[in-house]
């Protein structure tokens, strides 16, 4: 088997139906694309384990890892693990509730993109078939879906695992780390977001999103990051399960 050029990375947490939908989607990729990519899933300590979801045949090369501790909003750690284990020289990182069209992935296969940039994508809603918009009605890309060189991710230092356990720390990585080593570029290609109306477990359910985030929480977290020593990446127990 040839070394993949691009690694599609996703964190998983109790999303078996959504993962089965992803498998059905990935099986439809062209043989050429399947030879150029791999998929790495990190099960973030969920009860409905990712390795138990029926995979079937004709998928791109796939590996599944599992973090032993079930810690809320630990997706930053899951992304660090996926990046560390990725064999591709480029990474495409997104969330389990996003379906990435084959043409979008194909546009990111090296040497198509520039290592001096990281790339973001327009997000469309699978239920309405319309682009997602912000409070002002303007098109809004997903703030935590990126394509970038693996070397760029590690030059940025990876996700700071002191932010794990909190919802909404994505912009801290992008603004405080990634923007120091690369510049953002919007691509014309899209990703599709599935809500719980389309697939009931598309995104993380059963966890309060903003619990423990009183007013001023972001400023206090940034101060903590500036004044306390950074912990090493992969500061947790994990194993490969597929």
C-alpha positions in Angstrom: 0.0 0.0 0.0 1.3 3.4 -0.9 1.7 6.1 1.7 -1.3 8.4 1.8 -0.9 12.1 0.8 -3.8 13.4 2.9 -5.2 12.3 6.2 -8.9 13.1 7.0 -9.2 13.4 10.8 -12.3 13.2 12.9 -13.0 13.0 16.6 -15.9 10.7 17.6 -18.1 10.8 20.7 -21.2 8.6 20.8 -22.0 9.2 17.1 -22.6 5.6 15.8 -25.4 6.5 13.3 -23.4 9.5 12.0 -20.3 7.4 11.7 -22.3 4.8 9.7 -23.4 7.6 7.4 -19.8 8.7 7.0 -18.8 5.1 6.0 -21.5 5.0 3.4 -20.2 8.3 2.0 -16.6 7.4 2.0 -17.3 4.1 0.1 -18.5 6.2 -2.8 -15.1 8.0 -3.3 -13.3 7.2 -6.5 -10.6 4.6 -6.5 -8.1 7.3 -7.3 -9.0 9.3 -4.3 -9.0 6.3 -2.0 -5.4 5.6 -3.0 -4.4 9.1 -2.0 -6.0 9.5 1.4 -6.5 7.8 4.7 -9.0 8.3 7.5 -8.1 8.5 11.1 -10.9 8.5 13.7 -10.3 9.1 17.4 -12.9 7.8 19.8 -12.8 10.3 22.7 -13.8 7.8 25.4 -17.4 7.3 24.3 -19.7 4.6 25.6 -20.9 3.7 22.0 -17.4 2.8 20.8 -16.4 3.7 17.3 -14.8 0.3 16.6 -18.2 -1.4 17.1 -19.9 0.5 14.2 -20.1 -1.8 11.2 -17.6 -0.7 8.6 -18.1 -2.9 5.6 -15.9 -3.0 2.5 -14.4 -0.6 0.0 -13.5 2.1 2.4 -10.3 4.2 2.1 -7.5 3.1 4.5 -8.9 3.6 8.0 -7.5 3.5 11.5 -9.4 4.1 14.8 -7.8 5.2 18.1 -9.4 5.5 21.4 -8.7 7.8 24.3 -9.2 6.0 27.6 -10.6 8.9 29.7 -14.1 10.1 29.0 -13.6 13.8 29.5 -16.2 16.3 28.2 -15.1 18.5 25.3 -11.8 16.8 24.8 -11.7 17.1 21.0 -8.5 19.1 21.1 -6.7 16.2 22.5 -8.4 13.9 20.0 -7.1 16.1 17.2 -3.6 16.1 18.6 -3.6 12.3 18.6 -5.0 12.0 15.1 -2.3 14.4 13.8 0.5 12.6 15.6 -0.6 9.3 14.1 -1.4 10.7 10.6 0.7 9.3 7.8 -0.3 11.9 5.3 1.9 15.0 4.8 -1.3 17.1 4.8 -4.2 17.0 7.2 -7.9 17.7 6.7 -9.5 18.1 10.2 -13.2 18.5 10.8 -16.0 17.3 13.1 -18.1 14.2 12.9 -21.2 16.1 11.9 -19.5 17.4 8.7 -19.5 15.4 5.5 -16.7 16.3 3.2 -17.3 15.8 -0.5 -14.8 13.9 -2.5 -14.0 16.8 -4.7 -13.2 18.9 -1.6 -10.7 16.4 -0.4 -9.3 15.9 -3.9 -8.6 19.7 -4.0 -6.4 19.3 -0.9 -4.3 16.4 -2.0 -0.6 17.5 -2.3 0.9 19.3 -4.0 -2.3 21.3 -4.7 -1.9 23.7 -1.7 0.7 25.9 -0.2 2.4 25.1 3.2 2.5 28.8 4.0 -1.3 28.8 4.4 -4.1 26.9 6.1 -7.4 26.5 4.3 -11.0 27.0 5.4 -14.2 26.0 3.7 -17.7 27.2 3.2 -20.2 25.2 5.2 -23.6 24.3 3.8 -26.5 22.8 5.8 -27.7 19.4 4.7 -31.2 20.0 5.9 -31.9 23.3 4.1 -29.4 23.0 1.3 -28.3 26.5 2.1 -25.0 27.9 3.3 -24.7 28.5 7.1 -24.8 32.2 8.0 -23.8 34.3 11.0 -26.0 36.7 13.0 -25.7 39.3 10.3 -26.8 36.9 7.6 -23.4 36.6 6.0 -21.9 33.3 4.9 -20.0 31.7 7.7 -17.3 29.0 7.3 -16.9 26.4 10.0 -14.3 27.9 12.4 -12.7 24.6 13.2 -12.4 22.9 9.9 -9.0 23.2 8.3 -6.7 21.7 5.7 -3.0 22.3 6.4 0.4 20.6 6.1 1.2 18.3 9.0 4.3 20.3 9.5 2.3 23.5 9.8 0.1 21.9 12.5 3.1 21.0 14.6 4.9 24.3 13.9 1.8 25.9 15.5 2.4 23.6 18.5 -0.8 21.5 18.1 -3.8 22.1 20.3 -2.9 23.3 23.8 -4.2 20.5 26.0 -4.8 22.9 28.9 -7.9 24.0 26.9 -9.3 20.5 27.0 -12.5 20.1 28.9 -14.0 23.3 27.7 -16.4 24.0 24.8 -15.5 26.8 22.4 -11.7 27.0 22.6 -11.3 26.5 18.8 -10.5 30.2 18.2 -7.8 30.2 20.8 -5.8 27.7 18.7 -6.4 29.5 15.5 -5.8 33.1 16.7 -3.0 32.5 19.2 -1.1 29.7 17.5 -2.0 28.9 13.9 -2.1 32.5 12.7 1.6 32.9 13.8 2.9 30.3 11.4 0.4 30.4 8.4 -2.2 32.7 6.9 -5.8 31.7 6.3 -7.2 31.2 2.8 -10.9 30.5 2.0 -11.4 27.8 -0.7 -14.5 27.7 -2.9 -15.1 24.1 -2.0 -17.8 23.2 0.6 -18.5 20.9 3.5 -22.0 19.7 4.5 -23.2 20.0 8.1 -25.7 17.5 9.5 -27.8 18.6 12.4 -29.7 16.3 14.8 -32.8 16.9 12.7 -31.2 14.9 9.9 -29.2 12.4 12.0 -30.0 12.3 15.7 -26.5 11.7 16.9 -24.7 13.8 14.2 -23.1 16.1 16.8 -22.3 15.6 20.5 -25.5 15.3 22.5 -26.1 14.9 26.2 -23.3 17.3 27.2 -24.1 20.9 28.2 -22.1 23.1 25.8 -21.4 26.1 27.9 -21.4 24.7 31.4 -18.6 26.2 33.5 -18.2 29.2 31.2 -19.2 32.3 33.2 -18.8 35.8 31.8 -15.1 36.5 31.1 -14.1 32.9 30.9 -12.1 33.3 27.7 -10.0 36.1 29.1 -9.3 34.1 32.2 -8.3 31.1 30.1 -6.0 33.1 28.0 -4.3 34.5 31.2 -3.9 31.0 32.5 -2.3 29.9 29.2 0.1 32.8 29.5 1.1 32.2 33.1 1.2 28.5 33.6 3.6 26.0 32.0 2.3 24.2 28.8 1.7 20.5 29.3 3.1 18.0 26.7 0.9 16.9 23.8 -0.8 13.5 24.2 -1.0 13.9 28.0 -3.4 11.0 28.3 -3.7 7.2 27.9 -4.8 6.0 24.4 -4.6 2.9 22.2 -5.2 1.9 18.6 -8.3 -0.2 18.3 -8.7 -0.7 14.5 
